[in-house]
Amino acid sequence: MKQPDHATQALLAAREIQTRFRDRHDQLTETIGADYAGVGIGIGIDSGETNFGEFGHTHRDLTAIGTVVNRAARAQAAAKSGEILVTGAVRDRAGDLVAADGKDYALKGFDQSVRLFPA
């Protein structure tokens, strides 16, 4: 079901993920024996039209595909540990929850740079 505040809800969910991860970071790194700096979560969010359904020939998976999904995945790849990066579409919909100043990123698969905003 479409939600008019979907971008805000996605951003709030991302912040909750970051908060919960930070709260359990020490326990997790101790449990898996990882280097403290080597464990983290970067999140990327985009908003727009996409295709959603079952895709595949031999194994049918329920998934979303399209430019908006690719851009979100690339934003996630650009995000550092503890960082949430969102596109202009999310910033426009989420308002004051997103910083006004963004930075251009060269994202894999996109000919032109994409401006991402810290949230």
GIBEL-V849964 format. One record per pair of residues at least 24 apart in sequence whose C-alpha atoms are under 7 Angstrom apart, sorted by the first residue. I is the first residue (numbers start at 1). J is the second residue. Records with the same first field share a line. If there is no record, write none. Layout:
BEGIN
I=J ; J
END
This chain:
BEGIN
7=47 ; 90 ; 93 ; 94
8=94
14=43
18=82
40=81 ; 82
41=81 ; 82
42=76 ; 79 ; 80 ; 81 ; 82 ; 83 ; 84
43=76 ; 79 ; 83 ; 84 ; 85
44=72 ; 73 ; 75 ; 76 ; 79 ; 84 ; 85 ; 86
45=72 ; 75 ; 85 ; 86 ; 87
46=71 ; 72 ; 86 ; 87 ; 89 ; 90
47=89 ; 90
74=107 ; 108
84=118 ; 119
85=116 ; 117 ; 118 ; 119
86=116 ; 117 ; 118 ; 119
87=115 ; 116 ; 117
88=115 ; 116
END
